[in-house]
Amino acid sequence: MTVRVGILGATGAVGQRFIQLLDDHPTFELAAVTASPESAGLTYREAAKWRVDTAIPDDVADMEVVATEPAAIADADVDLLFSSLPSSVAAEVEPPFLEAGYVVSSNSSNDRMAEDVPLTIPEINPDHLGLIDVQRDDRGWDGALVKNPNCSTITMVPTLAALDEFGLEAVHVSTLQAVSGAGYSGVTSMEILDNAIPHIGGEEDKMETESRKLLGSFDGAELSLHDADVAASCNRIPTLDGHLENVFADLAESPEPAAVREAMRGFESADLPSSPERLIKVFGPDEPDRPQPRLDRTYADGMGIVAGGVESTTEGVQYNCLAHNTIRGAAGASILNGELLVEEGYV
């Protein structure tokens, strides 16, 4: 089965990751790329300042970039759209595609916490796709909007899901986030070199709210947030890729570190084309200085989570976790959601 796909906002940092990850995909065939009006009519090679560490695929380089509007892709016969638009743009641009009947798997942050929009990590909450039926009834469109969470949230939540068997009650997390998470022009070299920035606008709220939605329960009609309180402190550091996070989880039970490591290692991955064979790789006490961004961000081709430093605390457990923020944390997450949409028959 071949599914024709398009990318909304294909020339930016995340859009380029989409193109890289979709190259030679077993199911998805890229059929349309959109960008700003200034780029429309150019070839992709002309429109994109390519920065990914692999070459632009030949079949994409000469593809014509079109405007980000339904009429511009009408002849492309697209079944599924991936959105990497800035959230302020996506809030205006995504609804017309949904009203036109398109299914959109979006990395953009707008509408992630909307009651009728699935915020999905396939290994964690695939049943939340049932919100699509609620969404269609509420909004009166034939399309479907699915969101993946923020890059820092994706790094942490799979490990929390593994801990939920011990009674997850509260979470405190401090992040060390790579500069690529801000986009190519997001942080200047003079700001970040020889420095760390102890604030990332909006990031803490995303982690605190999205985590509870992802871990919540869906009864077929509405979604209930998880009861655990989540508090986050987010910091930008001079690493290119890979978000490292220090997590302190309060648990109802008091598991030994070995039991925590086993729960994480045994957490089931999804059976999708882009799924890692093992979702969470866990370092033991013999390697207390792992994970590290430079050494571990490419685990499972950047689609896996890496944890380590597991220790007991008076309230539960503490550990570190890491993921590649533009692969698992962005484009790869949207592609995985797209694969889930196909598997569940929404595409």
N, C-alpha and C positions, 0 to 999 in steps of 0.2 A: 504494500500500500504506500503510495506517495501522496503527501500532503503539501500543497503549495502554500508558502508562507511569505509574509512581507515584514519589513522592519520599519517602524515609525521612528524617525530620528536616527538614521543609520550612520551618520558621519561622525558623531561624538565618540567619547571614550568607550562607553558601554555599547553603543551601536557597532563599533569596530569589533568588540569582543563577540557580539552576536554573530557577525559575519565569519569570524575565525572559527567559532564553535559549530556553526551550521555547515561549514565546508565538509563535504562527504558524509553528512548525517544520513543514517539509514532510512529515515522516514521523511524528513523535511527537505523540500526543494525551494530554494530562495527564488522568488518570482518578482518581487517589488521592493525597492528601497526609496524611502522618502526623507526629505530634509526641509530646510527653510526655503522660502521663495527665492532667495538669492542663489541657492544651489540647484533649483529645479531647471532641468534642461541640460545640465552638465553630465558628463560621465562620472561614475563613482570615483574613478582615479583622479579626476579634476576637482571634484568637490570635497574629498576627504583628505585631511592632513594625516596620513596613515602613521600610527605610532605603535601598533601591535608588533610583537617580536617575530611574526611570520609574515610572508608576503601576502598581498591582496590576492585572493583567488582569481584566476584568469577570467572565469565566467562572470565575476562580479565587477572587475575593474572597468569593463566597457559597458556595464549596465547603466541605463539612463536613470538619473535621480529625478523623482517627480515630487510635486507638492504634497504636503501632508493633509490630504482631503480625500473623501471617498470617491469622488468623480475621477481623480487622477489615477486610481488603481483599479477602476471598474473593469478594464480589459485584461487585467493580469490573472483573473480567475483564482484569486487567493482564498484559501480556506481558513487561515489562521494568521493573526497579526501579533508581532512582538513589539512592545512599546518601550523605548528607552528615552523618552522625552523628559525634559525638566518638568517637575510637578506642576509649576504654574502654567506651562504650555499644555501639558497633558490634560489638565482639568477642563480646558476649552476644546481640545482637539479630539480626545477619545470619545466623548458622547456621540458626535455625528457618525463615527464608525459603528458604534454599538446600535444606534438607531437604524443604520443601514443593514444591520444583520450580521456584522462581523463578530467573531470570537476574538477577544484581545487578552493576551497574557502579558501583563504589564509590570515593569520594574519601577515605574514612577510611584512616588509616595502618596499622591492624592488618592483619596477614597479607601485607603487601606483599612481604616477603622469603621467604614460605613457598615451598618448592620446587615445589609443584604449583599455585601461583596466578599467572596471567599478570599481570605488571606492564607495562602497555602504553602506548606512544605510537604511534598508527597510522602515522605517517610513518616511524617508526624500526624497530619490531619487530612488525609485524602477525602474523608467523608464530608468535609466542609464544602466540597464542590456542590453538594446538595443545595447550598444557598443560591446557586444559579437559578433554580426554579422559582425561588422566592423573589429574586432580583427581577426576573422577567415579568412576573406578576405585578410587582411594585412599580416598575418603570415603563412597562408597556412596550418593550423592545424585543426583537428576536435575537439580538446579539447576546454576548456574555462577557463580563469583565471579571478577570481573576488577577489578583495581585500576589507578588512575592514580597516578603518582608525586607526590611532594611538589612544592609550587609552585616552590621554588627549584631543584629538580632539573630540572623541565620547562623552565625558562628556559635552562639550560646544555646539556643533553644533545643537543638537535638540532644545536647548533653543533659539539659534539664528534663527533657522527656524521659531519658533513661533513668533519671533519679526519682521520677514521680512514684515509682513502686515503693519508695521509702517514705512517702508522705511529704511532698514538697510544700513548705509553708511560707518561705520568704527567700528572696535573692538580693544580694548586693554584688554589683559588678563594676569593675574599673577597666576601661579599655585603653589599649595602645594601638591607635589606628593609622594605617598607611596613608600617605599623601594622595595616592591614586583615588581614594574614596572621595576626594574633593574635586575630581576632574583635573584636566591638564592645566587649567588656569586658576584653580581654586586656591592654592597656597603658593605664594611666591618663595623663591629660594632664600631671599633675605629674611623671610619670616621663620622658615623651618630649619635652616642649617644651624647647627650648634644650639638647638632649641627644642622645646616641647611646648605645645599649646594646650592648656588645660580647659578647653571649651570648644565644642563643636555645635553650632546652632541647631536646635531641634533634635539632635541625636539622642539625648537622654530620654526625652519624652517618647520617641519612637520605640526605644528598647523597653521602656516601662509599660507601654500600652500594648504593643504588638505581641510581646511574649505571652501576655495573659490571653489574648485572642487565639493565638496559635495553639496554646495548651488547653483551651476551653472545649466545651462539649456542645454538639449540635444534635437537637432532637428531631430534626426533620422539618421544623418550622422556624425555630429561632436558635441563636447561639448564646451560650452563657460563658462568660469569662472565667478563667481559672481563679481560684481564691488567693493564690500566692501574691504577696506584695513584692514588687520589683523596684529596686532603686539603682540608678546607674550614674556613673561619672565617666565622661568620655573625653579622651585626650588624643591629640594629633602628634605623631612622632615622625622623624625623618626616615621612614622605611618606605620603599616604593610600593610594594604589594604585601598583603597579608595582615589581617587584624588579629592581634593577640589580646586576650581578655583574662583578667583575674576574677574568678567567681567564688563567692561565699554563699552557700546554700544552707538554709535552715531546714531541717528535716524532722518529721515526727519520730522516726526511728534513729538509731545510732549505728549505722553500718560501718564495718571495718573498711579501710581503704581498698583492700583486695576485692571486697564485694562491690564497691563502687566501680572499680576498674572493670570488673567482669560484667556489670550491668551495662556499662558504656560499650564495651567491645561486642557484647551480644545483641545490641540494639539492631533491629532488623532494617536492612536497606530496602529500597523499592526495586521492583523488577521492571525497570524502564531502561531505554537505550543509553541514557546518560548517567544512570545510577552507578555509584561506586560499589564494588563487590562487598566491601565493609564500610559502612557509613562513618564510624568513629574509630580512629586508630588511637590507642592509648599507650603512652610510655609508662614503664614501671619505675619503682624507686631507685633502680640502678642507673637511671638517666634523669636526674632531677632538674637538669637545665633545659629540658625539652618540653613543649615544642618551641621552635624559634622560626620567625618569619622566613629568613633566607633558606633555612634547611628544610622546612616542612610545608610551605604554602602550596607546593605542587603535588602533594599527596593525592593519589587517585586522579591525576590530571587536573588538579585544582578543584575537584568536586567533593572531596571528603573533608571531614572535621578531624582535627588532631588535638588530643588532650594529654595532660600530664600533671605532675606535681600534686597528685591527689593526697590529701592529708585530712585527718579527723580534726574537728573543732568542737568546742563545747556545745554548739548548736546544731552541728551536722557535719559538713564537709567543705573543704576549699580545694580548688584546682585551677589550672590554666587551660584555655582552649584557643584554637587558631583555625582560621580558614582564609582562603584566597578571596579577597573582597570583590574583585571584578568578575571572577568566574563563578564560584559557588555563591558568592554574595550578591550577584547581580545578573548578568546575562545567562549564566548556567542555570540559575534558579528559575528564570522565566522559561527557558527551554525545557527544563524538567517538568514544570507545570503544563507546558504545551503538550508534552508527551503524555502526561496524566489525562489531560482533556481528550486526547485522541483515544486512549485506552478506555475511558469511561463513556465514550460515545457522544461527547459534546461537539466534536469536530468530525 
